[in-house]
Amino acid sequence: MNSYDCLKTSLPIRHHKQRFRDLLAAILTIGALSFTGNVFAQSIKIGYAALVAGQIAVWIAKEGGYLSKRGIDADLIYIPATTATQALIAGEIQLAQVTGVSTAGAILSGADVRIIASVQNKLAGSIYARPEIKNPEQLKGKRLGVSRFGALSDTAAGIFLEHYGLKRGTDVAIIQMGGLPEVITALENGAIQAGFANPPQTIRARHLGMKELFDLNSLGVELQQTCVTVTTKYLREHRPVVKSFLQAYAESLHRFMTDRDFSIQVMKKYLRLEDKELLDDAYTFYSERLEKIPYPTIKGIKFILDGMAETHPQARKTAPESFVDLSLLQELEQSGFFRQLWKN
């Protein structure tokens, strides 16, 4: 009898049972994962909140293979902003690319979510109007369309009205249309007289004869626009997965800014567009506005909180820093990951 046989016969039966249980647990764990290439990939669902080109970072992360390279098998799901945040809280998705507005509202209402990255830190977009509306003052008694109440377009509409001294509800009715493409459709059929638009919807609006009433980009407002959020529970329990996601996310931003042709092909797929002018316009617009290193803006979160103070009194006493978790981005920066990524 060799030494292994001696050891085997000397071990208590309970030890073999424990080894069997450990092996079974490992098999069940592997069964919950999908196999990709030579590694097991963690399956997650990621929500993105709008059909605009500003959402492209997560699309390229998927289509460019950056998520799978990092061991993540991602299912991307279009879910409008406020609904996406609700799905995140419910555990129906694990990560959400949404707006700072919907995230701030959720946190102020008690949701345990945090912003971990951002691609867009300044207010971007325009207010378009039907041809008969020549100036903002002519919107008195009229209707202005946004995607949904509580979404970024809703906040942008409020900023526009305040800029021109118009009162929401009293002077101009704000109507939620369900999404940004639906805003332009409502403009076309006369259901609203003005609406918020971002590329590629801006070109579509112009093609339909609508006029740009106001360029919100001209205000230079620092505002947390498009960001990635996660629940603190998921971050705590799956920190390596979230870190791998952020690496893939940063690599996708690099690809977006250095590969126009590939980026346009990805936009064509997710926006379901064939119009080259629309796609070129969207690429040009966002390539000048997305962040190379996806840190969120604390100042931009404070701007949102200041605007929410009337409906959420606690916003006045809440530190904007508490809305973010920068630890993973800081780890990547300290490791030299971003420096190496953008070296060339």
C-alpha positions in Angstrom: 0.0 0.0 0.0 1.5 3.4 -1.0 1.5 6.5 1.2 -1.6 7.9 -0.6 -3.6 4.7 0.1 -2.6 4.9 3.7 -3.7 8.5 4.0 -6.9 7.7 2.1 -7.9 4.9 4.5 -7.0 6.9 7.5 -9.2 9.8 6.7 -12.6 9.9 8.4 -15.7 9.4 6.3 -16.9 12.9 7.1 -13.8 14.3 5.4 -14.7 12.5 2.2 -18.2 13.8 2.4 -16.9 17.3 2.9 -14.7 16.9 -0.2 -17.7 15.7 -2.2 -19.8 18.7 -1.0 -17.0 21.1 -2.0 -16.7 19.4 -5.4 -20.5 19.6 -6.0 -20.5 23.3 -5.0 -17.7 23.9 -7.5 -19.6 22.1 -10.3 -22.8 24.1 -9.6 -20.9 27.3 -9.6 -19.3 26.5 -13.0 -22.8 25.6 -14.2 -24.0 29.1 -13.4 -21.3 30.5 -15.7 -21.0 30.5 -19.4 -17.9 29.3 -21.2 -16.1 31.7 -23.5 -12.9 30.6 -25.2 -10.5 29.3 -22.6 -12.0 31.1 -19.6 -15.3 31.0 -17.8 -17.3 34.2 -18.3 -19.5 35.9 -15.7 -22.9 36.5 -17.1 -24.4 39.9 -16.3 -27.2 42.1 -17.6 -26.4 45.8 -18.4 -29.1 48.4 -19.0 -28.6 51.4 -21.2 -31.1 54.3 -20.9 -31.4 56.0 -24.2 -31.3 55.5 -28.0 -28.7 58.2 -28.5 -25.1 57.9 -29.6 -23.9 59.1 -26.2 -24.6 55.6 -24.9 -22.0 54.1 -27.2 -19.4 53.3 -24.6 -21.2 50.2 -23.4 -22.1 49.2 -26.9 -18.5 49.2 -28.0 -17.5 47.4 -24.8 -19.7 44.5 -26.0 -19.2 44.7 -29.8 -15.5 45.3 -29.6 -15.0 42.2 -27.5 -13.6 44.1 -24.5 -16.1 42.6 -22.0 -15.6 39.0 -23.2 -11.8 39.6 -23.1 -12.2 40.5 -19.4 -14.3 37.5 -18.6 -17.8 39.0 -18.8 -20.6 37.7 -20.9 -22.9 40.7 -21.1 -26.5 41.0 -22.2 -27.2 44.6 -23.1 -30.8 45.8 -22.6 -32.4 49.1 -23.6 -34.4 50.4 -20.6 -35.4 54.1 -20.3 -33.5 55.9 -17.5 -35.8 55.9 -14.5 -37.0 52.4 -15.3 -33.4 51.2 -15.6 -32.6 52.5 -12.2 -35.6 50.7 -10.8 -34.4 47.5 -12.5 -31.0 47.9 -11.0 -32.4 48.3 -7.5 -34.6 45.2 -8.1 -31.6 43.1 -9.2 -33.0 42.6 -12.7 -29.8 44.1 -14.1 -26.4 44.3 -12.5 -25.1 47.6 -14.1 -26.9 50.6 -15.6 -25.7 53.3 -18.0 -28.1 56.0 -17.1 -28.3 59.7 -16.2 -27.1 61.5 -13.1 -30.5 62.9 -12.7 -32.3 59.6 -12.4 -29.5 58.2 -10.1 -29.6 61.3 -7.8 -33.4 61.0 -7.5 -33.1 57.3 -6.6 -30.5 57.9 -4.0 -32.4 60.8 -2.4 -35.4 58.4 -2.2 -33.3 55.9 -0.3 -31.9 53.6 -3.0 -28.5 52.2 -2.2 -26.8 52.8 -5.6 -23.7 54.6 -6.5 -22.1 56.2 -9.6 -18.9 54.4 -10.5 -18.0 55.9 -13.8 -19.1 58.6 -16.3 -18.7 59.3 -20.0 -20.5 62.7 -20.2 -20.0 65.4 -17.6 -21.6 68.5 -19.3 -25.1 69.2 -20.4 -25.4 68.5 -24.1 -28.4 68.8 -26.4 -30.8 71.2 -28.0 -34.4 72.4 -27.9 -36.0 72.0 -31.3 -39.3 73.6 -32.3 -41.8 73.5 -35.1 -41.1 76.1 -37.9 -43.9 78.4 -36.7 -42.1 78.9 -33.4 -39.6 81.7 -34.0 -38.4 82.3 -30.4 -38.8 80.8 -26.9 -41.4 83.4 -25.9 -43.8 82.0 -28.5 -43.9 78.7 -26.5 -46.2 80.3 -23.9 -49.3 78.2 -23.8 -47.6 75.5 -25.9 -46.3 72.0 -25.2 -42.6 70.9 -24.9 -41.7 67.2 -25.1 -39.1 65.2 -23.1 -38.4 61.5 -22.9 -39.6 61.0 -19.4 -40.2 63.0 -16.2 -37.1 62.8 -14.1 -34.8 62.0 -17.1 -32.0 64.2 -18.3 -34.2 65.7 -21.1 -36.6 66.8 -18.4 -33.9 68.5 -16.4 -32.6 70.1 -19.6 -36.1 71.4 -20.5 -36.3 73.0 -17.0 -32.9 74.7 -17.5 -34.0 76.0 -20.9 -37.3 77.4 -19.5 -35.5 79.1 -16.5 -33.0 80.6 -18.9 -35.8 82.4 -20.7 -37.9 83.2 -17.6 -40.6 80.8 -18.6 -42.5 78.8 -15.9 -42.9 75.1 -16.2 -46.6 74.1 -16.2 -47.8 77.7 -16.1 -46.3 79.0 -19.3 -45.2 75.8 -21.0 -46.6 72.3 -20.5 -43.9 69.6 -20.2 -45.1 66.3 -21.9 -43.3 63.0 -21.5 -43.1 61.1 -24.8 -41.4 57.8 -23.7 -38.1 58.3 -25.5 -36.1 60.8 -27.6 -37.1 59.4 -31.0 -40.7 59.7 -29.9 -40.1 63.4 -29.1 -39.2 64.1 -32.8 -42.1 62.1 -34.0 -44.4 64.1 -31.8 -42.9 67.3 -33.2 -43.5 66.1 -36.7 -47.2 65.3 -36.1 -47.8 68.5 -34.1 -48.6 66.8 -30.8 -45.9 69.1 -29.2 -44.5 72.4 -30.4 -40.9 72.0 -29.1 -38.8 69.2 -27.7 -35.4 68.1 -26.4 -33.1 66.4 -28.9 -29.6 64.9 -29.0 -27.7 63.5 -32.0 -28.7 61.7 -34.1 -32.3 63.0 -33.4 -31.1 66.6 -34.1 -30.4 65.8 -37.7 -33.7 64.0 -38.1 -35.4 67.1 -36.6 -33.7 69.3 -39.2 -34.6 67.0 -42.0 -38.2 67.3 -41.0 -38.0 71.1 -41.1 -37.7 71.8 -37.4 -35.6 74.6 -36.1 -33.1 74.7 -33.3 -34.6 77.0 -30.8 -31.7 76.9 -28.3 -28.3 75.1 -28.1 -28.0 73.9 -24.5 -24.3 73.2 -25.1 -23.7 77.0 -25.2 -24.4 77.3 -21.5 -21.4 75.2 -20.6 -23.3 73.7 -17.6 -21.3 71.0 -15.8 -23.8 68.3 -15.1 -23.6 64.6 -14.5 -25.2 63.5 -17.7 -24.4 59.9 -18.7 -22.9 57.6 -16.0 -22.6 54.0 -14.9 -24.3 52.9 -11.7 -24.4 49.8 -9.5 -25.9 48.9 -6.2 -23.5 48.9 -3.3 -24.5 45.3 -2.5 -23.5 44.0 -6.0 -20.3 46.1 -5.9 -19.4 44.6 -2.5 -20.2 41.0 -3.5 -18.8 41.1 -7.1 -16.1 43.7 -6.9 -13.7 41.9 -9.3 -16.5 41.7 -12.0 -17.2 45.4 -11.7 -13.5 46.3 -11.9 -13.2 44.1 -15.0 -16.2 45.9 -16.5 -14.6 49.3 -15.9 -11.4 48.2 -17.7 -13.5 47.1 -20.7 -15.5 50.3 -20.5 -12.4 52.4 -20.6 -11.0 50.4 -23.5 -14.2 51.0 -25.4 -13.9 54.8 -24.9 -10.4 54.6 -26.3 -11.7 52.6 -29.3 -14.5 55.1 -29.9 -12.2 58.0 -30.0 -9.6 56.3 -32.2 -11.7 54.3 -34.6 -14.4 56.3 -36.3 -15.4 53.6 -38.8 -15.9 50.9 -36.3 -17.8 53.3 -34.0 -20.2 54.3 -36.8 -20.9 50.6 -37.5 -21.7 50.0 -33.9 -24.0 53.1 -33.8 -25.7 51.9 -37.0 -26.5 48.6 -35.3 -27.9 49.9 -32.0 -29.6 53.0 -33.3 -30.9 51.1 -36.4 -29.8 53.8 -38.7 -28.5 53.7 -42.2 -28.3 57.5 -42.9 -24.6 58.3 -43.1 -25.2 62.0 -42.4 -26.9 61.2 -39.1 -24.2 58.8 -38.0 -21.4 61.1 -39.0 -23.0 64.0 -37.1 -23.5 61.8 -34.0 -19.9 60.7 -34.0 -18.5 64.2 -34.4 -20.7 65.5 -31.6 -19.9 62.8 -29.1 -16.2 62.3 -29.9 -15.7 65.9 -28.7 -17.8 65.5 -25.5 -17.1 62.0 -24.0 -14.5 61.6 -21.3 -11.2 59.8 -22.0 -10.9 58.7 -18.4 -14.4 58.1 -17.1 -14.4 60.0 -13.8 -17.8 61.4 -12.8 -18.2 65.1 -12.0 -18.8 66.1 -8.3 -19.6 69.6 -9.4 -22.1 68.2 -11.9 -23.8 66.1 -9.2 -24.1 69.2 -7.0 -25.8 71.1 -9.8 -28.4 68.3 -10.0 -28.9 68.3 -6.2 -29.4 72.1 -6.2 -32.1 71.7 -8.8 -33.8 69.0 -6.8 -33.8 70.9 -3.6 -37.4 72.1 -3.8 -38.9 68.6 -4.3 -36.3 66.8 -2.2 -35.4 69.0 0.8 -32.7 66.6 1.9 -30.8 67.4 -1.3 -29.6 70.7 0.3 -27.8 68.7 3.1 -26.5 65.8 1.1 -22.8 65.8 0.0 -22.5 65.1 -3.7 -19.4 63.0 -2.9 -21.7 60.4 -1.2 -23.3 59.7 -4.6 -20.1 58.1 -6.1 -17.7 55.3 -5.4 -14.4 56.2 -7.1 -12.4 53.5 -5.5 -12.2 51.2 -8.6 -11.3 54.0 -10.9 -8.6 55.2 -8.5 -7.2 51.6 -8.3 -7.0 51.5 -12.1 -5.3 54.9 -12.2 -2.8 54.0 -9.5 -1.9 50.8 -11.4 -1.1 52.8 -14.5 -3.9 51.3 -16.5 -5.2 54.6 -18.0 -1.7 55.8 -18.7 -0.8 52.6 -20.6 -4.2 52.7 -22.4 -3.7 56.2 -23.8 0.1 56.0 -24.2 -0.1 55.8 -27.9 
